[in-house]
Amino acid sequence: MENDALEQLRYPIGYYKIPNPILAQNLQEWISILEHLPARLEAMVKTLSNEQLGTPYRPGGWTVRQVIHHISDSHHHSYIRFKWGLTEDNPTIKPYLEKEWANLFDAKTAPIQMSLDHLSAVHAKLVYLLKGLSKEDLQKKFTHPEGNEETTLAENIGRYAWHGSHHFAHIENLIKREGW
């Protein structure tokens, strides 16, 4: 497979770009994406067979099952990062080894409903929290130790709206390519 085609499979909606400035409209759109992601994802994957769930979304990529479990794990981490950012002064967050998590037994074999239910609960709590943040809260930061990168909570809302949409597109595009 050519590099351009593989890159399109890896980043079907492109890379996350932080708008400057981040406007109230951006935040509303991102929160809406986060609010609706669990139901949209569940509706898209609920009829897939075990064989389909075991299909990688691209050559060398994770299976649909792994992607679903990854979204749940990742957005759980994000929720905790928001809480740290709100309650500590620019905390250094703990990263996790997402590729290794995706290769654990549960990510490869567990029923997807566990992660769909978890994602629904985490997003309900996250969206409720995000809708109550003040302008000052949105400017609070945390630091990712890889690259010592500071992220505002406003930027992180966009990052996770993008992240959910990014992986949703992986699965959606596979379903379209395969005619499922």
ZIJO-V775578 format. One line per field, one symbol per residue. psi: psi as a letter, one per 20 degrees, with the letter a starting at -180 (. if undefined). burial: # if it has 24 or more other ideal C-beta (glycine too) atoms within 12 Angstrom, else .. A space follows every 50 residues. Layout:
psi->???
burial->???
This chain:
psi->pqgggghhhhmhjaqppoqorprhgggggghgghhigggggghhihjqrh gghjpqirpjrqrgghgghggggghgggghhggghhiqomqprorqnhgh gijqghhhiqphhghggggggghgggggghijqrhgghiqrrpphojlpp pqhghhggghgggghghghggghggghik.
burial->........####.........#...##..##.######.###.##..#.. .##.####..##########################......#....#.. ##....##.#.#..##.###.##.###.##..#....#.#####...... #########################.....
